[in-house]
Amino acid sequence: RYRRGFRWMNDVLHFFLGKALRKHEMEGKFTGSFYYFFGVTANAYLFPKTAATMGICQLALADPSASYFGRRTRHIYWSRIENGLGGFGRNKGLLGFLGGALFCFPFNFRVFKIAKWGVDGAPGGNMAVISASLLLGLAGAFADLAVPTPALTMPKKVMGIPVPPFHVDDNFVVPIFAGWACTKIFEIVGWDDGLELAKHIIL
């Protein structure tokens, strides 16, 4: 992140990464990679392997696709949340949310379809695979939608004590929420948390 007194280092980082940095990151707050590291680490620690893996995948797919569809449909005013509900979804859109969820669906379906189910196949058949794939995509996109723009940040001081410039970041929220949602979806459709995924998506 940007640090005062390290001008040459800041200049180098901004030269190479300036186009990828968000405004609040250039102002000195932690970058998305910081929150991504802790989000993925917490996700891997808290949830079973398959749920953790799928949670991370939802971040990789839902976050950029929701952003893309949101920008493409920002002129459709009825879909915009504007100030949000207590900050929830501020400056984001429902169509971006739906686009992100649907973008995740084919990947989720493919991964679940070729998972190592055994001779009897997936419990609940194709309908269960479709339902789980769609619900998981919705969960990932919902977590991304919930994080407001600009991000909620901690005050500079708490009880007079300076604190780091932490903020609510989708790179932290999405993998954890999606991993948790995956465990609950497995319970709903009657799948085992120990389900093992195939080694390759393309066979």
N, C-alpha and C positions, 0 to 999 in steps of 0.2 A: 504494500500500500504506500501511498505518498507520504513521505516524511520530510519535515522541514530540516534544513541543514544538510541535506543530501542532494543538492541541486543537480550535480552531474548524473547521479544515478537516476533521479526522477526524469531528467531529460532523455536519457537513453531508453528507459521503460516507456515513456510517452511516445517516443519516436517509433518504437516497434509495436507497441500495444495500444496506442492512443485510440485507434478506431474501434477497438474491442472493449474499451473501458466505458463504464457508465459515468454519468455526471457525478454521482455521489462517491464513486470510487476515485475519481480524479481529485475530489475535494479532500481526500485523506482517509476515507472509510475503508474497511477491509474489502478485498475483491471477492468475486463470486467463488473463486477457487478455494479460498479459505473456508467458506461455508460448505462448499461441496465436499471437502475433505472430512469435515466433522459430521456432515449429514450422512455420508456414505459409511463412515466408521461406526456411527451410532446405529445405523440401519443394520449393518452386518452383525453387530453385537446383540441387538435386541431381538432379531427375528430369525426364523429358520432359513436355511440357505436359499431355497427356491423363492420364498416370499421376499427376502432381501434382494435377490437378483432382479426379480420383477419390479420391485420398488425403484431400484436404480434405473432400470430400463424406462420406466414411466417418466422419470426426470429427463432422460436423454431424448425422449420422443415428445412428450406432452409440452414441455417448457418451450422449445423453439417453435413447434407447430402452432401452439396456442398464440404465441407472440405474432407469428406470421399471419394467421387468419384474423387475429385481432386488428392488426394494422391494415389489412386488406378490407376490413368491414367497418372501420372506425367512422365512416361517413353515414352508417346506418344508425341513427341516433337512438332509436328505441332499444337497441341492444346494449347501449353503453350504461355502465353502472354509475359513472361520474364520481360523486363523493362517497359512494358505498354506504354500508350499514355499519356505523361505528368503525369505519376504516376498512371493512371487509370488501375486497374486490375493487377498491378505489381506482378509478381511471382504467378499468379493464372492461371487457365486453362479454356478453353471453355467447355471441357467435364465435368468438375466439376460443372460449371454453369448450363449446360443442365441436369445433374443428379439431382442437387438440385431442379430445376424447376419441373421436372417430379416426384420427390419424393413428392412434395407438392400437386400435382394434385389430387390423390385419396382422400386425406383428404378434400381439398377444395370442390371437387365434392360432397362428402358425406354431408358436412355441408350445402352447398347451396341447395342440393336436398331435405333435410328434414326441411329446414327453414319454417317459418310460412307464407306461401304464400296465404292461403285462398282457397276457393273452385275452383278458376280458375287455380291454379298452377302458376309456374314461368312464367312471361312474356317472350315470345320467346321460351318457351319450353326447351327441353333437350339440344338443340343446344346452347342456351344462357347460360345454366348452365355449359356446357362443355367449352365454350369459356371463360367465366368469371373465371372458375377454373384454366384453363391453363394460361391465361394472368396474373392472380394474382401470380401464382407460378413463372412465368417468372420475374415478377416485384421484388419479394422477392429475387430471386437468382441473378438478375441483380444488386440490391443494394449491395448484399454481394460481388459480383464480382468487383464492382467499388472501394471497399475499398482496398488499396494496402497493400502488405506485404513486408517489415516491414511497420508499420503504419507511416503516416505523422504526425510529431510532431511540436508543437510550439517551437520557439526559447526560450532559457533559459531567455533571457531578451528582452523586447520591449522598445525602447527608454531609455535604461539604467535601466528599472524597472524590477525586477525579476517577472516572471509569473509562475503559476503552470504548471506542465508537462502534459498539455492536449494533446491529439492526436485524429486523426480521427479513430473512432472505429465502427465496424459493429453492435455492440449491440445498438448503438445510431442511426446509419443511417438506418438500415434495417426496424425497426418498423415504423419509420416516413415515409420513402419513400413508403413502402408497404401500409400503411394506406392511404396515399394520392392517390396512384395508385388505391386502391380499390374504392375510391369515383369516380374517373374518369371512371373506368370500369363499375360501376353501371350506370353512365350517358350514356355510349356507348350502353349498352344492354337494357337501359330503365327501370332500377330497382330503387325503392325508397330507399333513404338513411336511411329511418326509418325501413327498413326490420328487423324483429326480428328473431333471430336464435332459433333453438330448444334448450331445456334445456339439452338434452342428445344426444350424437352422436350415441350411441348404444341403440336401442329401443327394 
